[in-house]
């Protein structure tokens, strides 16, 4: 209930302003993720850099919290923004590598899976110094898990 209330308060604080995605812009991201297939939560961070107008690169690292073992994911995504303004929609595709160990402390059980990411997301301007970042992403490697990401983005 508290999370839902906080979400609506943040959405109510939305400031209507235009903010373009121009070459040289950057954002830092603090994010949380939830996988739909296995129901695992994760927390992570990323940095987004616009190398051309409407095109950004976003490397990110997420640490998952499975019931047994440990897991993390490194992603390097290319984003293309199709809209500008207070709500910025983008499509993304990229590289993903998952590191997994289902039996910590046992030698030889670490696994690495490499694959691709595809998805869609939105950046919603809340104030000049913070925005809401949402994303729906599918990862093609071994687990083949679709998931949601939500977080805060801080323009630099």
Buried (B, 14 or more C-beta within 10 A) or exposed (E): EEEEEEEEEBEEEBEEEEBEBEEEBEBEBBBBBBBEEEEBBBBBBBBBBBEEEBBBBBBBEBBBEBEEBBBBBBBBBBBBBEEBEBBBBBEBEBBBBBBBBEEEEEEEEBEEBEBBBBBBBBBBBBEEEBBBBBBBBBBBBEBEBEBBBBBBBEBE
